[in-house]
Amino acid sequence: MPATKQAECEAPKKAEKKPSKTAEADQKRKLEGLTEDSPMRLRMEAFNKKLQAEITSRIEQLDGEGKFKVDQWNRVEGGDGISMVLQDGKVFEKAGVGVSVVYGMLPPAAVAQMRAQHPNIATTKEAMPFFATGISCVMHPHNPNAPTVHFNYRYFELGSVDGGEPVSWWFGGGCDLTPAILYEEDAVHFHRVIKEACDKHDPRYYKDFKKWCDEYFYIPHRGERRGVGGIFFDDLDDKKPDELFAFVQTCGKAFLDQYVPIMERRRDMPFTEEDKLWQQLRRGRYVEFNLVYDRGTKFGLLTPGARIESILMTMPLTARWEYMHEPSLKAHGRLMEVLRTPKDWIPL
């Protein structure tokens, strides 16, 4: 048989990733220095990073021993992030505060979904450039008397080309408290502080966003909420960008006043082995909600080039599931009652 020569086939080369023109223009703006006239996306990014530094510094003081590991990363397509995680501290089993800045292209199917809330987005069969920045925080204490806390504040733009004005934009965010052992005065304090923040900007915000929070953090397959609520809002674009940015800043800055006094009361309280097991079971519910229902987690996992470690930073270090577990009504009946039927912790 004649000798045959095997052809060498090269795999098709993938398109080289590179920053968008908007990302390149924004990098130049940052080097020149931001002003009140800078694009909102850059001002929100700067606020997020400043708030992250302030919160992690105060939480390190509160913990007394643990230090945040700082993990900085960059996206070839444009953007960067800082994930800061404290693990196995004196007070906190795990505490994470992350900031992400993402430039990318949104697939047509995702654009179509967003059009339901933002009708100014035109029908298209093409991917559209998008920008997103957010700060996300979750803290899981060792002591089951001390509640887990979460907040997230974010800004999204769609359709900005070459650094110009976006086709559509909006803010989203919120905060919520998740106790394993209910102390009603803690829930009242948490809600009072965020209501005061909301009332500085719009008297309807707290009432509307508290209700939205109770609905959002519902776990249908369990018939209960994740915790005792707070506020939640999304697709917020009903006022001028600067007005809504001021509102988001006030909420973000309120976090330490919401949470630190509670931790100072609860971090050193005595607890039993049964208390700790109950805390682990409640954390199981936390994981169920985050992985099955949370919009931010699902969006992050579906975003091309997403950083999975940063997305899952909010997961507790430990959790527990027991088959057919029935909570003690004597110990936890009141908590289960408010998780199934949300309570107005302060007058509306």
C-alpha positions, 0 to 999 in steps of 0.5 A: 500500500502506498504510504499515506501522509497524515495531515495536521489540522489546527484547531480554529483559533478563538477570537482574541479577547480584548477590552471594549472601547468603553472600558478603554475610555473609562480607564483613561478617565480614571487616570485623569481623575473623576469628577461629579460629571464623570459617568455614573458607572465610574462614580458607582465603582469608586463608591463601592471600593471605598465602602468595601475598604471602610467595612472590612476595616471595621469588621476586622476591629470587631473580630479582633483576630481575623484578617481579610484576605485580599484577592484582586482580579482583572477581566480581559474584556474590561473591568476588575474586582476585589474579593475580600474574605475573612475565614475562621476568625474569632467572631466570624466563621466567614465574612466576605465583601466583594466588589466587581466591575464587569464590561461585556456583551449581553446575549440577545435572549438576556436583552429580551428579558430585560426589555420587560422592565425597560421598554426603551430597549429596542428589539435586537438579534445582536448582543449588546454591550453592558456594564455592571458594578456592585458591592456584595457582603455576607457575614456568618458569625460563629455564635448562633445568637449572632445573625448572618447579614447580607447586603448588595448594591449595584448599578447596571448599564446597557448599550453604551458604545465607545464610552457614550450614553447608555440605552438603559440604566438602573440601580438595584440592591438591598439588605437583609438579616438572617438570625438562627435564634430570634431576638426581636430587638435586633430585627427592630434595630436593623429595620429602623436604621435602614428605614431612616436611610430610606426616609431621607430620599423617599417616604414610600421607599421603606414600605415598598422595598420592605414588602419586596424583600419579604417576597424576594427572599421566599423559599417556595419549596420550604414555605418560609423566608430566608430571614427577617427581611430588610429592603430589596429593590431592582430595576430602579430608574424612576428618578434622575441618576444622581438622586438614586445614586445618593439613595444607594450611597445612604443605604450602603453607608448605613450598614455598619450602624445596622449590624455592628451594635447587634454583633457587639450584643451577641458575639460573646453570648453563651450557647449550647450544642443544640444551638449550634446544630440549629444554626447549621440547619438554618444555614442550609436554608441560606444555601438553598435560596442562594443556589436555587433562587437568587438572581445575582448568583444565577446572573453571575454563573451565566455571565461569560468569563465570570469568576466563580470563587467571587460569586460563591463567596457568600456561601457559609463555611459550614452548613447542615441538612438533616432528613425530616428535621422538625424544629423545637417549637419551644425554642424556635417557634417564634422564629418559624412563625415570622419566617412563614408570615413576615412581620412589620418590625417598625410602624410603616 
